[in-house]
Every structure is written in structure tokens, then in C-alpha cells.
Amino acid sequence: MTTTLSQRVVSGLKDRILTGELPPGSQLPSENQLIEKYDVSRTVVREAVTRLRAEGLVETFQGRGSFVLAVPEPSSFTVESSAIRSHHDVLAMIDFRIGVESEAVALAARNHTDADAEAIASALGALTSAGHEGAVEADFDFHGALARASGNHFYIDLLESLGPMMIMLPRIRLGDDYSMTDAVHVERVQREHENIAAAVLAGDAEAARAAMRVHLSNTRRRLG
């Protein structure tokens, strides 16, 4: 409950900072003023200011109060598949995906809507029935559905910046034993995807995180 209340204070102050009502260098309202304005406790106000400090929006000076910092300039960070050229790059990409997608599916398990659940189930069905030619796109669509279910657009943006090549690049470096024409390998990968979807749809964040980590770690291991 405290976190929800502090988020209301954070949101209110962030709006004022981002619109320029509280410009860089200006002092935040005092604790007593914030307590009165938002009808919350001193603990809630202090938690809100701590969160604003963590986001780099304010700085607090002992005995003087908290002051607004300049809002960081937006960046155009993307991960371009064209930058992935070597075998080492492919392994590094998978390591990156393990960190990103494991947390994305944990959020998806907590945040997915009924529409997200339908999209995940549909993407899994399409992946199951996809032939060799359509396997890459179907695999990418499945991971995309999971990212969208997280409710966090940064995960979606990252996956979209990589595109289907994030699936294709590792596959073209796999040996014949791990080809998507090999029935045993196809069944193994399908089971990994099913485990991820089942955990997300069951709302089990820890199981979803673990299932994605297993899936991507297995891909990395197959690459050697």
C-alpha cells in the first residue's frame, strides 16, 4: 500500500518536473507541503523522494532539501542485428537476451491481459504448425507476444530492433543435429516454448523466468 501511495506522489512530482513547472535547480515542496497536498504520511513522501533520486531527477542536500536536476536527454538506443557479425557476437547476443527476455517473461506472467494470453496461445500454435520455411518468423512472433505481454514498451522496442534475425543468426550456426529439420531437436525446442508459455499463462513469474533462461541457455550451449 505504501508503494502505491508513494507512486502517486512520484507521478505527480514527475509530471511537474517534466512539464517544467518545477525547472532544474528549483526546490521540491517541503515534506509538510507534500504531506498536505497528497494526504499521505511522511514515510510515503520520503520513499517518493528516494525514488525520484534513484531516477536521477532530484538531488537531496542535508539540511537544505531536495532540488530538481536537469532531465536527461532522450537517447536512441537500439540493438541492430547488422552489428552481429561473428560467432562471438551471436553468443554475446544470446547472453544479452537471457538477461532481457527472462525478466520480460517474469513481467508477462504478472501483467498479461486476457488479450495477451490469447496472443501467446495463438503464437505458440502458429509456431507448432509452422513449416521449416516459416519457423523463424513464427519463433520471433512468439517471443514478441511474450514481450508485449510484459506491458513494458522497452522490451518490445528491443526485440523489434533485433527483428527475426535474432532467431535466424544462431540457427545458421548450428550443426545438422540441431537443424529445424531434425525431429528430435524440433520437439525439444517446442517443449521449451510450451514450458515458457505455460508458466506465463499460469501467472508464475519465477517459473517463467527459469523456463526462458533454460531455453536460451540451451541455445547457447548448442552453439558451443
N, C-alpha and C positions, 0 to 999 in steps of 0.2 A: 504493500500500500504506500509506504514511504517513497519507493522508487517512482510510482505512478504520479504522486504529488510533485516530486522534485522534477519529473519530466515536464509537467505543466509549467513550472517556473522556468526551466531551461528553455522551453519552446517560446515562452513569452519574451524572455530576455534576448534570445537569438533573433527573433523577429525584429526587435528594436535595434539590435546591432547591425543586422544585415540590411535594414532599410535606411540606416544612417541616423535614426533617431538618437541612438547612443553612438556617436562617432568615435574613432580611435583617439585615445587619450582621455576620454570622459570617464568619470567615476560612476560605477554602478550605484543604484539606490542603496541606502543603508539596509542592514538586516531588518531593522524595525519597520522600515518602509515596505520592504518586500513581504514581510510577515503580514502586514496590514493589507497590502494590495492583493495578495494571493490567498489570504486566510489559511496560512499554513504555519507549522512550528519552526522554531529556529533551526532545529536539526535538518528539516527539509530544505530550508534556504541554504544552509551550509553545504549540503550534498549537491544542490543545484550549482552553486558557485564552483565547487570542486570539479564537477563535470564540465563546466564551461572552461575551466583552467586546463583540463585534460584535452579539450578540443583546440586549445591554443587561441581562444577568443578573449580571455581576460588574464590579467596577472594581478596577484594579491601581494600587497606590501604590509608587513606587520605594523599595526597601529595607524595605518593610513587608509586602508580599504582596498577594493578591487577596481582595476582600471581596464578599459576596453583596449585591446590590441588591434592592429590593422588586420583586416580579414585577408587570409592568404589568397593569392591569385589562383584561379582555377587552372588545372593542368589538363593536358590532352593525353594522359597516359593510356596506352593501348599495348596489347601484346600481338605483334604481327607475325603470322605464320611464315612470312617471307624471310624472317630473321632466323628461322630454324633450318640450318643447312647441314650440320654434321650429326653423326651418331650421338656425340656428346650433347649437342643441343636438344636432341629428341629426349634423351634421358633427363636432362635438366627440365624440359617442359613437363614431363610426367611427374617429376618431383614437385614442380610448381602446382600442377593440377591436383596432386594428392592433398596438398595443404588447402587449396581453394575449394575444390569440389567436396571434400569431406565435410568442411564446415557449411557449405551451401546446402547439402542434403540434410544436415542436422537442423538447419533453419527450416528447410522444407517440411521436415517431419512435424515441426512445431506450428508452422504458419500456413500450411496448404489449405486451400479452399476446396469446396466440392468440385468446382470447375477445374482446379489444378489436378485433383485426383483423377478426374475423367481424362484429362490431357495426358497424364503419366501412364494411365492404363492403356490409352489408345496408342501412345508412342511405343509402349512395350509390346503391344500386339503387332504393330507395324514392324517392329524390329524382329519379332519372332517369325513373321511371314516373309520378310524381305529376302529376296534372292541375293546372289553374290554381287550383282551389279548395284543393287540399291542398299547394300548393307552399311556403307559408310554414312550416307545421308540419314538413314534410319537410326543409326547409333548416335550421330550428332543430335538429331531431333530429340532422342530420349534424354540425353544429358541436358539439352536446352530446356526441356519440360521440367526437369528437376530444378534447374537454376531459377526458372520463372516462379516455381512454387515456393522458393525461399522468401519471396516478397522483397528482395534486395536487388535493386537495378544494377548495382556494381557487378554482381556475379553474372548477370545476364550480359552486360556490356563486355565483360572479359571474354566470355565464351564466344560471343558473336564476333569479337575482334579476331579470334583464332580461326573460327569457321570450321568447316568439315575437315580441313587439313589436320586438325589436332587428332582426328581419328585416323586419317589416311597415312600420315607420316610414320607413326610407329608400325603400322601394318606392313608397309612396303619393306620394312627392315626385318621382319620376322621370317624365320625359316619355314620350310614346307610343313613341318609338324604343327605349326601354328597358323596355317593358312585358313581363311574362312571357307575354304572348300573341304577342309578336314572335318568330318562329322563329330569326332570326339572333342576337338577344340571348340567348334561352334556350340556344342551342347554345354561345355564348361563355361564359356563366356555368357551364354544365355542364362545359365543358372546364377551367375554373378549379378547380372542385371535384374533378374527376378528377385534376388535377395535384397538388393537396394530398394527396389520399388515396394516390396512388401513391408520393409521397415519404415519407409517414409509414410506409406498409407496407414500403417498401424500407429503412427504418431510417436514412434520410438526413436528419439534423436540419437541416442548412443549407438543403437544397433545400425541405424542408417549411416552414421559416421564410420563405424567399423566396416560395414559392407562395402562402402565406396573405397575405403583405404585398402581393403583386401583386393578389390577388383583392379584398381590402378597399380597396386604393388605387384600383383601377378603379371600385369602387362609389362611392368619394368623388368621383372625377373626374366620373363620370356625373351626380352631383348638382350639380356646378358650384360 
